[in-house]
Amino acid sequence: MIDKKRIISMMLALLVLLGCLSGCGKDPELSVVEVSQPGNANATGRYVEQSITLPDSDYAMDMVMLSTGHLRVALMKADGNVLICTAGTQSNTWDTFPLPGTITESGSIGSVALSPDGSVFCSTLQKMEDDTYQPHFWFLDSSGKSREIPVTYADVDPQMGFFVPTCDFTADGRLLAQFYSKEVREVNLETGELGSNLNELEPSLLTFCCAGEDAYMLGWSRGSICQDGVTDALSGVLGEQVVASLQATEGSDPKITFWENSDGYLFFTTHDGLYSYVPGGSVTEELVSGARTSLGDPTFCPKALTGAEDGSFYVLGNQNGESALRYYVYDQNAPTTPDTELRIYSLYEDEDLRQMISQFQVSHPEVAVDLEVGVTGENGVTMEDAIRMLNTEILAGSGPDLIRLDGFHQRAFWQISAAYCVRQVPCWSR
């Protein structure tokens, strides 16, 4: 058992350090994170997180598990070119190749999609002399040979060209592409012909993702699924979790990605973690807790999710201006729960604080850090109510281990200080 006073001192030191670094884009090096799940102190077995080193790049675009069993990612570099990277036989090694010059010379790269069969699709946008834009669609077969796909879109805006923010392959090799923020259409890879609009329910589409042969579309406040050409709203427990995550991350990129394995089981990420779901079922199962891993870090935004035959998972994302790859593998010998629990109290929600906690968890997986927010705006609790309840808890000996004083008014500050003197609860303020 770890000395709790030592843990609190370490946590305070990290909070002060990260508070100084906040806003500077500093991303401390990550090693191994152990993912906690509910259980008793003697239980073993949980997923552990590892960081996989990627080739130097600024933005993660897509990821797929090839039919050969090798992982492949598409990464954009600072110069705007894209690297197609396939995992090598040695750990943290990659076989890479850039997109051909015929593609990069046709304009700036907009979106990239990787197919399990090894082929690649990408869109580019060329600025013309009259300040209009000419779009291009490109297809690379598994041997790397490229050809342009002639695509005609009826509602094209010549001042923007084809704005295609997202494209993705289904498991059976069909390509779907998002046009502007309103349509998702299947693209015929031979003729360039576009299918009918699959996005019938989301008036303002944020993004979409293919899982198996289905397409999952995310709007500002809900999600929908297209199966066999029919689009319906996501409902039940899956729909509830999608809506909750969209609301929790409103104003930023959604943290939702989907992947379906060969047995038809659905896996997805939210800001709360990584989950499994049996289509048509009434429950989802948490596999990885966001509160204990990078998935809960506000600066980490998942871009793609995939899995391997051994039951492990890969999450590709972007963090602090760089691409990042997280790997989750089940360790049957790892203790189910961390050795020590540390409670932190903040009067208001704060993304910087959540980032600090997430990074502390990365370095200290043996500690479960739980954040309590006094005023959430959801339960009618006022600042005065929260302070009164906090003081009562501290004086009763059941208060948090650490208190962040930012946001407390002067009188509340002295009340907390008095309680601190009685119960010796560490407090800090930036």
N, C-alpha and C positions, 0 to 999 in steps of 0.2 A: 504494500500500500504506500502510495506516495504522500509525502508530507504536504498537507493542504496549504500551509502558510507559504511553503516554497512555491507551490503552483500559483498562488495569488500574486506573489512577488514577481514571478515570471510573466504572468498575464499583464500586470500593471506596466512592467517594463516594455512589453511588446505594444501595448496600447499607446504608450507615450511615443515610442519610436514610429509606429505607423501613423499616429496623429501628425507627427512632423512631416512624414512622407506623403500624406494624403494630398491628392491633386498633382503630384509630381510624376505620375505614371510609373512609379517604382513597383515592380512585381517580384517579391522575394522568391528565391528558388524553391521549388517544391520537390519533395522526395516521395515518401510513401504515406498515404493516409489510411487509417483503419476505420471502416464504416461501422458504426454501432447500430444495433437493432435491439428491440425490446427482448428481455429474457432475464433469467436469474444469474447470479454472480458466477455460478459454476458451469453455465451453458457455454458451448463453443460452436463456432460456425458462423461466418458472415462474409460479405463481400469486402474486399480491401481495394483501395484506390492507388493507382500508380500513375505518375506522369511519364509520358513517352516523348523523347526529344524529336522534334520535327526539323526539317531543313529550314534555314532562315527564311522567314516570310512575314508579311504584314497582315494577311487576311486569309482565313480558312473559307473555302467555297463549297466543297462537297467531299463525301467519303462513301466507299462501298466495299463490301467483302466480295472479291472476285470469285468466280466459279472454281478457280484453282485453289481457293483457300487463303489467298494472300490479301492483305489489307491494302487499299489504294486511297490516296487523298489528293485533292486538287487545292493548291495553295497559290495565292497571288503575292508577288514580290513588290517591292517598293517602286520598281520601274513600270509596273502595270502588267508585266508578263505573268504567265501562269505556269507553275511547275506541276507535272503529273508525277506523283511519287508512289512507288510500290514498295511495301515493306520487304526488307531483305531477310536472309536466313539468320543473320546475327541480330541481337537485340539493339534497338535504336539505330539501325542502318537502313538506308533507303536507296532504291534505284530510281533515278529521276530523269525526266526529259522535259524540255520546254515545248510549248505549242509551236508548230511550224511557222516559219516566217510568212507564208501565204495568209495565215490567219491573223497574226499580230499586226501585219502591215495593212490589213483591211479596216482597222479602226480600234478603238478602245474596247477591251473585253468587258462584257456585261455580266453574263452568267455562264456557269459550267455545270454539266451533269455527267456523272460517271455511271456506266452500265456494268452489271456483273460479268458480261461477256468480254469486257476489256475495251469496248468502244467508248468514245467520248463525244459529247455534243457541247458546242459553245456558241454564244451570240456575240457579235461585235457591232459597234456603231461608228460609222464614218462621217465626219463633218465635211460637208461639201462647201464649195466656194460661195454659194448664195446663202450660207448660214442655215441651210437645212441639213438633215441627217439621213444617211442611207444605212439601213440595217443589213446585216449579213448573218446567215445561219450556216454553221459548219459542222461536219460530221467526220470523225476520225474512226476508221475501223480498227480492229484489234492489232493490226500490223503497223498502224501509225499512218496509213495513207489517208489523206484528207480530200474532201470534196465539198463544194458549196451546195446548200439546199435552197432551191428557189421558193421563197415563201411570200405570199401576198396576203396582207391583212387589210380588210375593208375600212376599218376605222382608224387608219394610221394618221398620226399628227406629224406633218412634215417638219415642224419645228422641234420635234422630239425623236422622230423615227419610231422604230419598234422599241418601246420601253419594256424589256423582259427581265424583271428583277429576279425571277426564280424559274428554274426548270428542273425536271427530275424524271428518272426512268422508273417504270413499274417493274416488278419481278419478272414479268413475261416480255420485257423488252420494248414496251411502248413508251414513247416520249411525250410528256405533258409539259406545257409551257404557260407561264402566267403573262398576260398582256396587260400592261398598266396595272391598275389596282382593281380591275373589275372582271377579268375573264381568265379562265383556265381552259386551254384547248389541247387536244391531241394533235401532234405534228407528224405527218407521214414522212418518214425519213428518206423516201425515194422521190416523191413528187413534190413535197412541201405543202401539200393540201392540208388545211386545218379542219378539224372536226368541230362539232357544235360546242357551245360554251357549257362547261360542266359546273361553273359557279353560278348557281341559280338563287342562292340564299344570302350571300354575303355582299351587301351593297358597297362596302369598302374593304377590299381584301388586303390583309397584311402579308400573308405568305401561304404556301401550301407545301405538302410533303407527301410522297408516295410511300406506302407500306404494303408489301405484297402486291396485289393487283388493284388496290384501292387508293384513292386520293383523299387526303385530309386537308381541309381548307380552314383557315383561321381568319376571322374578322376581328373587329375591335372588341366585341363583347360576347362572341359565341363561336362555335365551330360547326363544321358540317363534313359529311363523308359522301363520296361518290363511289358507288358499287355497281358494277355492270351497267354503267351509264345512267344510273338513277341517283340523284342527290337528295339526302335527307339531313336534317339537323342532328348533331350529336346529342344523344339523350342519356338518361340513366346516370350511373356513377361516373362513367367516362366523360360525359358532357359536363357534369358538375365540376369535375376536377379541371377540365380545360377552361371553363368559364372562370373559376376561382383563380387560376394562374394568370389568365389574361387580365383580370381586374387587379391582381397584385403587382403586375409588371406594366400597368398602363403607362403609356408615354415612352416606353422603351421597346426594344425588340422582344418578341415572345420567346420564352425559354422552353417552348414545346417542340419536341421532335418525336417522330414515330418510326418504328421498325417492326416488321412481322417475320417470324421465323418460318421454316419450312413446314412446321406442324400447325400453322395458323394462329399461334399465340401472338398477341400484340404487346409490344413494349414501348413505353413512352417516358419522356422526361417532362418535368415541370420545374418551377422554382423550388419545389419541396423535395425533389429527388427523382429517382428512377423507379418505375413501376411496371408490373406485368398485369395483363388483363386477358381474360378469356372472352372473346367476342360473344355478346349476348348475355354475359354473366352479370351478377349484381354486386360484385366486389372487385377492388383492385388490390394488389399486394405490393407493399413497399419492399424493394430489393436493396436500394441504396438511399440513405437519408441525406437530404440536401443540407441539413443542419450540421452534419459531421464531415462534409466533403466540399469539393470545389463547386458542386452543383448548386449550393446555397450561397455562393459568393456573388454579390450583386454585379461584380465586374466580369464574371464569366458568363458568356452567352452561347449556349449550345447551337450548333449549326446542323449537325447530322449525328444519327445514332445507328449503330449496327452491332451485330453479335457474331460470335464464332460457335463452332460445333461443340466446344467444350463447356458452353454455358457462360462464357465471359462476354463482356460488353465493352465497346469503344464509344466514346463521346468526343466528337470533334467540335471545337468552338473557338471563340475569339475572346481575348482577355488583355486589357490594357494595351491595345494597339498591336497585338501579336496573335498568331495562331497558336492553339493549345490542343493537345490530345490527352485525354484521360482514359485509363484502362481499369476495368473493374473485374476482378477474378475472385471466385469463392474460395475461401480458406477455411477448411473444416476444423482446423486447430486453433483458429483465432478466437479469443474470448468474445462472447456475444455482446457484452456490455463493457464499457471502459471502467477502469479501476476507481476513478474519482469523478464526482459531479461538481461543477462550478456554476453557481447562479449569478447572473449579472442583471442589474436593473437599470433601465433608462426611462426617463419620463416620457420621451417621445421617440418615434421611429427614426432611425438614422442609418442610411446605407453605408456610410463610412464605418460605423461601428460594426455592422454585420460583416463587412469585408475584413475588419480586424479580427473578429472572432473566427471567421472561416480560415484565415491564414494561421491563427494560433492553433486551430484544430489540426491543420495540415502538419504542423511541427510537433504537436503533442496529441497523438491519437488516443493515448491512454486517459485523456481527460474529456469528459462530456460537458461542453459549455452550453448552458441554456440561457437565452435572453428573454427577459420579461419586460414588456413595454407597458407603462402605466396608462397613458392616454392614447388609445388607438383610433378614436373617432367612430368606433363601430358599436360600442356598448353603452354609450351615454355617460361614461365616467368622465368627470371634469378633472382639471388639474388639482383642485382642492381635495376632491374625493381620493385621487390617486395618492397624494401626499399623506393624507390621513391614514389610509390603509397601509402605506409603507411604514410610517412611524409605528403603527400598532404591531406590525409584523416584527420590526426590529426590536422593540421593547419586549416582545414576547419570546425573543430568541429564535424566531423562525424566518428572519429576513434574509435577503440575498447576501452573497459573499462579497460582491463588488457593486458600488453604486456610481453611476455616471451623473454628475451634478449639473451638466449643461441643461439649461431650460428651467431650472428652479429659480423662483423669485427670492429676494433677500430673506424674507421671513421664513420661507420654507427651507432655505439654506441653513439658517440657524437651528431650525427644528431638526433637520437631518444631522447637523453637526452635534447637537445634544445627544441624539440617539446614538450617533457614532461613538461619542465619549463613553456612553454606558455599555454598549455592546461591542465596541471596537470593530465596526464594519468599515473596511477600506472604501474611501471615496476618491474620485478623481474628476478633474475638469480640464478641458483643453483650452 
